[in-house]
């Protein structure tokens, strides 16, 4: 069975998360670049991801979408990279991986993109409560832990690090010392640099 991963992506998308993870995992992969409102919505690709969004990966005839899921899948599928959690790291690994994919992203989009901030009563109804609460919670954790699970870089840092890095770059995450220091730690890696160089090169060709 062919072990090569096929990455469906666009360099101006969350596909950068998946490429970074593939580079960290040292997984063999081929890249299929899709265009917004074009090949991303083609019948062929919609059979892979009916949402018509990237990233998606196909590996051993299985499809994985969603950045956090791709990170977790690749960490488990290529264990030699050491990016999956150890037993004692699982709680913090899954907690913050899904926190970033859920409350963090939702709060950023609602508050910073759409200008929506739930009042005190509605904060009881939304999973993230408030934008400030989400950032306070994550900052408090990072103030005490160099990486998401403690002292060791894992796949959770690829996803959380991407969210924070983009937030700092585009002004959707406050420039707190905890976030700046964490972003610098997780991106000071050869795999990150390789991934960014490949996606930046694709953008130059566009």
Secondary structure as GFF3:
##gff-version 3
##sequence-region A 1 206
A	DSSP	beta_strand	5	9	.	.	.	ID=ss1
A	DSSP	alpha_helix	15	25	.	.	.	ID=ss2
A	DSSP	beta_strand	29	33	.	.	.	ID=ss3
A	DSSP	three_ten_helix	39	41	.	.	.	ID=ss4
A	DSSP	alpha_helix	43	48	.	.	.	ID=ss5
A	DSSP	beta_strand	56	59	.	.	.	ID=ss6
A	DSSP	beta_strand	62	65	.	.	.	ID=ss7
A	DSSP	alpha_helix	67	77	.	.	.	ID=ss8
A	DSSP	three_ten_helix	79	81	.	.	.	ID=ss9
A	DSSP	three_ten_helix	87	89	.	.	.	ID=ss10
A	DSSP	alpha_helix	90	99	.	.	.	ID=ss11
A	DSSP	pi_helix	100	104	.	.	.	ID=ss12
A	DSSP	alpha_helix	105	108	.	.	.	ID=ss13
A	DSSP	pi_helix	109	113	.	.	.	ID=ss14
A	DSSP	three_ten_helix	122	124	.	.	.	ID=ss15
A	DSSP	alpha_helix	131	144	.	.	.	ID=ss16
A	DSSP	alpha_helix	155	170	.	.	.	ID=ss17
A	DSSP	alpha_helix	177	187	.	.	.	ID=ss18
A	DSSP	alpha_helix	190	205	.	.	.	ID=ss19
###
